[in-house]
Amino acid sequence: MALVLARIPAQLIVATASALPGSYLGAAAYLGLPGPHLPAALAAVVYGVAVVGAAFILSWAAEAVQVDINAGLALALLALLAILPEYAVDFVFTYQCGGAYSGGQGGSVPEVCSLALANMTGANRVLVGVGWPLVVLVATLAVWKARRGGSGAGVSGDPGNGGQSETTRIGEVRLAPAMSVEIAFLGIATLYSLTLALKQTLTLWDSLIFIGIFAGYAWRLAKIPPSEPDLLGVSAWVGEQPKKARRSWVIAMFGVAALMILLTAEHFAEGLVSTGDQLGVSKFLLVQWIAPLASESPELIVACLYAWRLKAADSLGTLLSSKVNQWTLLVGSLPIVFGLSAVTTDGLPLDTEQRFELLITAAQSLFAVALLIDKRITSRGAGALLGLFLVQFLVSVFASSQANRITIIVLSAVYLLFAVVRLVHRRRDLVDVLRDGTVAPLDKLPTEPVADTGGDR
């Protein structure tokens, strides 16, 4: 037994150990087992740490599975599983919303209903407004470090590149033409999502459209030719195991991590809400900003590790795939969860605040698509994403609700204006991305970033 444990990577042991206290407390609550009663704030921390630890395990398993499935599906699976905590928290709030709705509240929208969409829209904006700029920053530092250290491998313009396609330059991250699939389907989903702010409910019809877009996205990814994965850390250790042992490890990691999340996600969400009540802090803000930071952190850490290894294209590609997953499958699933909980075919109700949140999230998403339309993002674009995000974040935290609404309207208009101007300016790239992402044979598209084609970015 000691020999087996000695072979297991320390990171996997630490992640599992960090998730055990919260998992036990969650199981104790569900099964009536003995366990301590923790204050709300401490409970939120314990359960939050468990969610993060389980998410790391999921991420490693999803990376290791690249040995057995094609790279496109593996990347999408990694993105999907890395945001499983996000799904869990959103589903908890949506299920509670359905229960409150079926109980009847005089025709008003139950307060808990706002929390599900607050978490979803907040997570989307954190992912794009913080995650994408973070990748550009880390990738830039990695290139600078490699040049100072005399290592040119994978760095644009250096002889150590060995004639391969450029991946990373100072202040810039490029995507492979094959990533046009993600850009195109994110664009399609975003165009439809712009209508959500005009609705009173998220309906099952919306679910059908969003899940249909995700199905089309997954179908396209399945056609990407397989390639040799480049794994690191725990995922590399799992990937190097013999076939039977490797698959057993991957299945076990998926199962254990998923169980840990199921045991802790609801209690994590409840801990956040209770903490907000005790501290007099808006529950909406806690769920919108703090919960996504916990659930998205494993994914951001994995992305930064890729970027630091001069694999910024894979890093940004993972976050881009996560955005597609969140903006299609997650959004599309919420009305279904609500309907099952409330035992109704009515749509998930939206109040005025939620429609404003959906508006700015959709507008930011369109601007993000426009920035990537030439399959790269520069420090200028990353700075714009971060700056605009911080403006709305600070206003939402420190200003009044009315000021926040005005800020959302203004920033949404700015996002949309910038997006339209750039898409018109880069209309040839737009046509290329739509063609490559939806109908072009994927075995003809390079799976590595290509050399600079020039032009104003």
Beta strands, then each sheet from edge to edge (+ up, - down):
strand 1: 168-169
strand 2: 172-174
strand 3: 201-202
strand 4: 348-349
strand 5: 376-378
sheet 1: 1+ 2- 5+
sheet 2: 3+ 4-
end
